[in-house]
Amino acid sequence: MDQKAILDHEFLVAAYAITWAIQLGYLAWLGLRWRAQKRQAGRDSR
C-alpha cells in the first residue's frame, strides 16, 4: 500500500473511533440522567 492509502485508512479509523466515543459518551450521559430522574421520582413519591 502506498502512503496515501495508509494515511486515508488511519483517518477513517480515527473518525470511526471518535464517532463511537462520542456516541457511547452520550449514551452514558443519558443513562446517568435517567437514573437521576428515576431516583428523584422515587423521592417525590414518598
N, C-alpha and C positions, 0 to 999 in steps of 0.2 A: 504494500500500500504506500502511496505517496504521502508526503507531509500534509497536504491539504485535506485529504480524506481522513487522516488520523485526527487532525485538528477539528474537522467538521463533526466527527464521531464524538470527540471529547466534549464539544459544546452541546451536542444533542443529549449526551448522558447527563451533563451538568444541568441542562434545562429541565429534564425529566426529574432529576433528584431534587432540584429546588421546588418544582411544582408539587411533588409528593410531600415534601417537607411542609410547604405552606398548607396544603390540604389536610394533612394529619394534625398540624398545629391548630387549624381552625376547628377540626373535629374535636380535639381535646378541649379547646375553649368552650365549644358548645356543650360538651359533656359536663364541664365544671359549672357552667351557668345553669344547666338543667338540674344538677344536683343541688345547687344553692337554692333554686326556686322550689324544688321539692322539699328541702329542709325548712324553708321559710313557710311554705304552705302547711307543713306539719305543726309549726309553732303557732300559726294563726288560728288553726282549728281547735287548739286546746283552750 
